[in-house]
Amino acid sequence: MSIPVSNYQLVQLTNGSWSVRSLAEGETFHPVVGPVAEAQALYVEQLQLPARVAAAAENGSQEFVIWDVGLGAAANTLTVLRALHGIDRHRVRIVSFDHTATPLEFALGNAERLGYFGGYEAPVRSLLDSGRVEFAHGSGVVTWEFVGGDFPTLLESEASKALPAPDAILFDAYSPARNPVMWTLPVFRALRNRVDPSRPCALATYSRATLLRVTLLLAGWWVGAGSATGEKEETTLAASDRSLVGRPLDQTWIGRALRSRSAEPMVEPVYRQLPLSDETRARLLAHPQFG
Ligand SMILES: C[S@@+](CC[C@H](N)C(=O)[O-])C[C@H]1O[C@@H](n2cnc3c(N)ncnc32)[C@H](O)[C@@H]1O
C-alpha cells in the first residue's frame, strides 16, 4: 500500500512499518526492515554510539560530534538520539547534511505513521525553521544543525573547515548507481581529511560493495565488514583508528577484490564498473591493513 504526495511517498513495508520513498530517485529510504531497525543496527550499535558518547561524557571532554550525511527524513538521527537519551550528562552535536530539507518536511507531516518522531517534533520543527536547534535531552544537551547544499562541493569549500570534526559518520546517500556523486574517491578522501587525528572517527554505511570498500581503503580509512541489518547480511564499517573496526577486511577479501569486475574507485561522479587498475591494485596491497 502506498500514498503518493509530491516527490515523496509513504510506503508500507512487508513487516508493517512505514518508510519514505523518493519518486525522483526511485529509492525507498530504508527498504526492508524499516527506518528504526536499520538505523539501530547499522549506526547505533556498530558505531558503538552509546558507549562512546558515555565515555566522552564521563571524561568531561568536548561534545561528541556526529556527521549525518544524507539527513533525508531524519530516521537515522532520531533513532540515534533516542538511543543516547538516558546517558548521563551527554553532550552531542549533530551536523546533518543534505541538499534538500523536503523529505524531512514530508516526514514530519507524516510523523504519526512513520512512528519514529515521538517526542522530537519540536526540535525537528525548529531545525526546519532555523537550521539549528539546541535542546535539553534527558540530563544531556543536544545541538543539531542542518548544512544545506551539495555535499561533495561543500566538503571542498573553505566554509566547511569551520565545521567541528566528526567522531562518527552516518553515511546514507542513495545507492552508488543512482547517486554516484556521493561515492567517489575525492569525497571519502575529503571526509578522511576532516577527521581530527586526536579524535578517532568511525563511519558506517549500508553498502558492502567491493568498489566502496576499495574507495575507503584508498582514501586512508581502515575498513571492515559491518554487521547485518536485516536487509543486508553485511554492511561496511570504516574508521580512522584500527581499534574501532571489529572485523577488518583480510586477505580473503583482497583475493575477491583482485578478481572483481567492479572494484575500481570512481574518481568522477559517473557510475561505472571496472576491475582494479594496476595502480590501484598496488596501492591497495600497500595499505597497512594488509601489510
Ligand atoms: C537514503 S536518503 C537518506 C535517508 C535518511 N538518512 C533518513 O534516515 O531518513 C539519501 C539522502 O541523501 C541526499 N543527497 C543525495 N545526494 C546529495 C548530495 N549531492 N548532496 C547532499 N545530499 C544529497 C538526498 O537528498 C537524500 O535525502
The ligand as an SDF file (V2000), in Angstrom:
LIG
                    3D

 27 29  0  0  0  0  0  0  0  0999 V2000
   18.6260    7.4570    1.5320 C   0  0  0  0  0  0  0  0  0  0  0  0
   18.2440    9.1360    1.7390 S   0  0  0  0  0  0  0  0  0  0  0  0
   18.6850    9.4480    3.4300 C   0  0  0  0  0  0  0  0  0  0  0  0
   17.7390    8.8820    4.4510 C   0  0  0  0  0  0  0  0  0  0  0  0
   17.9790    9.4520    5.8220 C   0  0  0  0  0  0  0  0  0  0  0  0
   19.3120    9.2270    6.3080 N   0  0  0  0  0  0  0  0  0  0  0  0
   16.9610    9.0290    6.8450 C   0  0  0  0  0  0  0  0  0  0  0  0
   17.3500    8.5000    7.8920 O   0  0  0  0  0  0  0  0  0  0  0  0
   15.7770    9.2480    6.6270 O   0  0  0  0  0  0  0  0  0  0  0  0
   19.5800    9.9360    0.8950 C   0  0  0  0  0  0  0  0  0  0  0  0
   19.6530   11.4260    1.1160 C   0  0  0  0  0  0  0  0  0  0  0  0
   20.8560   11.9130    0.5010 O   0  0  0  0  0  0  0  0  0  0  0  0
   20.6080   13.1950   -0.0140 C   0  0  0  0  0  0  0  0  0  0  0  0
   21.5900   13.5040   -1.0590 N   0  0  0  0  0  0  0  0  0  0  0  0
   21.7570   12.8660   -2.2360 C   0  0  0  0  0  0  0  0  0  0  0  0
   22.7130   13.4550   -2.9740 N   0  0  0  0  0  0  0  0  0  0  0  0
   23.1800   14.5080   -2.2370 C   0  0  0  0  0  0  0  0  0  0  0  0
   24.1760   15.4950   -2.4670 C   0  0  0  0  0  0  0  0  0  0  0  0
   24.8810   15.5190   -3.6100 N   0  0  0  0  0  0  0  0  0  0  0  0
   24.4020   16.4100   -1.5020 N   0  0  0  0  0  0  0  0  0  0  0  0
   23.6800   16.3920   -0.3500 C   0  0  0  0  0  0  0  0  0  0  0  0
   22.7220   15.4680   -0.0730 N   0  0  0  0  0  0  0  0  0  0  0  0
   22.4690   14.5350   -1.0130 C   0  0  0  0  0  0  0  0  0  0  0  0
   19.1990   13.0750   -0.5590 C   0  0  0  0  0  0  0  0  0  0  0  0
   18.5760   14.3450   -0.7000 O   0  0  0  0  0  0  0  0  0  0  0  0
   18.5160   12.1780    0.4610 C   0  0  0  0  0  0  0  0  0  0  0  0
   17.7900   12.9030    1.4150 O   0  0  0  0  0  0  0  0  0  0  0  0
  1  2  1  0
  2  3  1  0
  2 10  1  0
  3  4  1  0
  4  5  1  0
  5  6  1  0
  5  7  1  0
  7  8  2  0
  7  9  1  0
 10 11  1  0
 11 12  1  0
 11 26  1  0
 12 13  1  0
 13 14  1  0
 13 24  1  0
 14 15  1  0
 14 23  1  0
 15 16  2  0
 16 17  1  0
 17 18  1  0
 17 23  2  0
 18 19  1  0
 18 20  2  0
 20 21  1  0
 21 22  2  0
 22 23  1  0
 24 25  1  0
 24 26  1  0
 26 27  1  0
M  CHG  2   2   1   9  -1
M  END
$$$$
